[in-house]
Amino acid sequence: MTNLTDPIYNDEATAREHFENIRWPDGPVCPHCGTIDRVKPLGGKSMGPGWYHCGACRDKFTVRVGTVYERSKIPLHKWILATHLLAASKKGMSAHQLHRMLGVTYKTAWFMTHRIRKAMRETSSGLGGGGSTVEVDETYWGNTKPRGQKKGRGGEHKEKVLTLLERKGRAHSFHVPKVNAETLRPIIKEQIKADTHIMTDEAAVYCLSKEPLSKDFQSHNYVRHNIGEYVRGDIYTNTIENCFSILKRGLTGTYQHVSKTLLKRYLCEFDFRYNYRYDISQKTGYNDMERTNVALKGIEGKRLTYCQVTSR
């Protein structure tokens, strides 16, 4: 259980030391040239605490330099608290809630959340392999149909999300422009290893293509949702459906509106929490503090400006 009265969330010096220990477990490293043995603390009241000087490149820096926290006027203890709240909240944390809890403006809290999502973004690595199973499915999210358009099935007016999920493993989600073989097949082939069992539903994009998925992978099985079949032995997509449920509850209930250009950042956030989840039944995985520390480690080498977020 997390103690929100911990000094790392309320005291700037303690927060800085905590962050330095996570980013530099073996001592300060110059973010400009990578030097380790020629870095020394930089004294003087005018500089303030937390400054270092590199004897190799003769440049100065703090623990924020080279991270998504760089050039931010927000105190570091508020950054760490915001990172923890976003990493620990299963369905996300709205910017309005953060701005009330942190005592910052809504605009500042909104920008902070996107910087933290940038830290949560991980490069996709090969899923599956070794005869493991990966579930593949797509979902739609967005507003209701435009006014005047007849109601009914179909999601052309909505945003499309493709998710690849390894059972007892990781998940990767992609915001795709269309749900067809030309769009989805290259992603599936690139992200999933060949010696993998693929599980899907009966959608034509997986089952009626000219080139079956079994040609590129160890096997391909699917369930027929259109006839009420959801489980046939170990053939099912229920794991990925559960992920979609959490995603949609978060987008609809917590964030309420997500723009088309920023949806990919929210997908990274939900994937991150799933990939570093805690399994209650097995009593293994990551607790809230450990998940936060993973996010803090992931902020290095990443920058995000306000213009990049707003596409200005």
N, C-alpha and C positions, 0 to 999 in steps of 0.2 A: 504494500500500500504506500502511495506517495504522500510525503509530508510537504504540503505547499508552503509551510512556514520555514522550510529549510533555508539557511542563509544564501545558498546559491541562487535562490529566486528573489532575494530581497536585498542582498548586500553586494555592491559592485566589486569590491576587492575579492571576496570569496568566489563570486561568479567568474571573475577573470582567471583566478588560480584553477578553478574547476575546468574551465575551457582549455587552458594551457595544458593541463595534465591529459586531457583527452586528445588534443591535437598534437601535442609534443610529449609523448610519454617518456622519451629518452632525452629531453632537453630541447630548448628553442632551436628552430631551424629557420634559416633566412628564406623567406618566400620569394626573394628576388633572384638569388643565385644558388640556393640549396645548401649553403655552407652550414656546418654544425659546430666545429671546434673553434671558430673565431667569432662567435656571437657572445656579446656581453650585455648585461643590463645597462641602460642609459640613465644616469642619475640626473638630478637637478629638479628644483621645484617648478621651473617654467615648463618642463616637458610633461610632468605628471607621471603617475605610476604606470607600469606595464610597457614601457618603451624599451626597445633593444637596438643595439648597433652591431652591424656586421663588419668585421675587419677586412673581409675579402672584397666586397663590392662597395664598402664604405657608405652603406645606406641604412636608414633607420626604419623600424617597423614595430607594429604591435601584433597581438595574436589575431586581430581582425583582418589584417592585410592578406589578400589572396583568398578571401572567403565571401560568401553572400552578405556577411555583416559589414564588409568594408565600406568606409565613408558614410556610415550611419551615425546619426546623433542620438539614437535611442540607446539608453543604458544597456550594458551587456546582460545584466540580470533580468531585464524585461525580455530580451531576445531569447534567453534560455527558457524562461517561463512560457513564452509564446510557443517555442518549439516543443516543449513538453506537452502543453495543452493540445496542440494539433496532432502530436504523435500518439497521445493517450486516448483521444476521443474517437470512439469506434466509427461514428457517423460524421465526423468532422466537427469543426468549431467555426462558427460564423465570424466574420470580421466585426460585426456589431457587438457580439459577445466579447471579443478580445478587446475592443476599444473601451468597453466599460470596465473590464477586469484589469487592464494594464494602465488605464488613465491616459491614453493617447487618443488622437483624433481618429475618426473612422477611416479617413483616407490613409493615414499612417498604418493602421492595423491591417487594412486591405492589402497594402503593398508588402507588409511584413509577411503575411500568409503566403503570398506568391513567391517571395524569396525563400521561405522555408520549403515550399513545394519544389523549388529548384534544387534545394539540398537533398530532398527525398528522391529525386530522379536518379535512377540507376540505369546503366547501359544494359541492354538486353543481352543475355547470354543464352547459349543453347539449352533449351528445355528438353527434358526426357533423356533418352539414351539408356542403354543397358536393359532393354525390355520393359522399361517403365511405361506408365500410361499418362497421356496428356489429353485433357478435354478441351474441345474447341467449340465455341459458340459465339453468336453475335446478338446484340440487343439494340434497342432503339430508345432514345430519350429526347425529350423536348416538349414544347408546348403542344396544345391540342391543334387540330386542323384549322387552317385559316377560315375566317368567317365566310359563310356562303358555300363552303365545300361540304359535300355530303359525308356523314360519318360512316365509318366502316374500318375494316382492317387495312393494313398497309402503313409503311413508315417512311415514304419518300420525303415527307415534309419534316422528318425528325433527324436528329444526329445519330450516326451509326457508330457502334463500338464493337470491335472484335477483341475477344479475350482468349488467351491461351493459358491453361492452368494445369500444372503438373500435380497429380494427386500426391498429397503429403509433401508438396514442394512449393514452388513459386508460381506467381501469376504475372503475366504481362498483357496490358491492354493497349489498344491502338484506336485512335479516332480516324475512321476511314471515310472517304467520300461516297463510296457506293458498296453495296453488298453484292458482289458478283465474283466469278472465278478470276477475272483479270486483276481484281484488286486484292482479294484475300489469299489466293494460292501462293503468290510470291512471298508474302509475309509468313505464311505457315511453313513453307519450305525453308526459308532463311532462319527462322527462329527455333524450329524443332529438329532434333537429331533424327537421322534416318532409322536407327534401331529403336523405334518407339511405337507403341500401340496408340492409335488415334481413336477417340470417342467423340461422336457428334450426334446431332439429331438428323432427321430425314430431309433437311433442306436441300434443294436442288443444287446449290452452290457446292455442296460436299459430295452428293450422291449421284447426280445426273451429269456430271462433267464428262467431257470426252476422255480425260485422263483421270482415272480413279486415284484416290489418295493412297490406296494400298500399293500403288506402283512406286511411290516415293518413300513409304514407311513400312514398318514391319507388318502392320495390319491396320485395317480400318473397319470399325463396327459402329452401328448407329441404332438409336431407338426411334420408334415411330410415335411421336407425340400426337399425330393426327388420328390415331386409333386408340388413344388413351394408354399407350405403353410408355412407361417412364423408367422401369428397371427390368433388365433381363440378365440375371446372374450378376456379373461384374460390369455389364454394359449399361452405362447411364451417364447423364450429364448433370446430376443433381448437385455436385460440388460447385460447378461453375454457376448454376442457377442461384445457389445461396449467395455467391459473391455478387451477382447482379442485384439480388434483393437488398444487400447492404448498400451497394452503390446508389441505387435509385432512392432508397430511404434517405440517404445522406444528401443527394442532390436536390431532392424534392423538399424534404423536411428541414434541413439545416441551411443549405445554400439557396434554395428556391429558384434562383435564376443563374444560369451559367452561360456565358457567351460562347459562340461557336469557336472563336479563336483561342479561348482559354480552357476549353474542355480538357485538352490533353494534360494540362497541369493538374487538374483535379483527379484525373485517372491515375497519374503518378502517385498522388497522395493516398488514394484507396489501395493501390497495388502495394505501396510501401507498408502500410499497416497490416495487410494480409500476409506479406512475405516475412514480416517479423512479428507474427502473432504468437499468442500463448495458447497451447493446447491443454484445456482443463482436464480432459480424460487421461491424457498421457503425462500430465504435469511436466511438460517440457516446452521450451520456446523462450520467448522474450517477455519480461514484464515491462511496465510502462517506462521505468527509468532506463532499462537496457535499450529499449526501442528508441528513446530520446537520445541516448549516447551514440547510437548508430547514425541517427540523423545529424548529430553534431559533427561526427567524423566525416559525413558526406558533404559538408559545406565547402571543403577545401577545393580550390581550383575552379570555383564557379562564381560568376558574377551575373547580376540581373539588375538592369536600370529601369527606372520608371517608364522611360520612353519605350523600352523593349516590351514591357507588359502591356502598355496601352497602344502599342503599334504606331506610335507617333514618329 
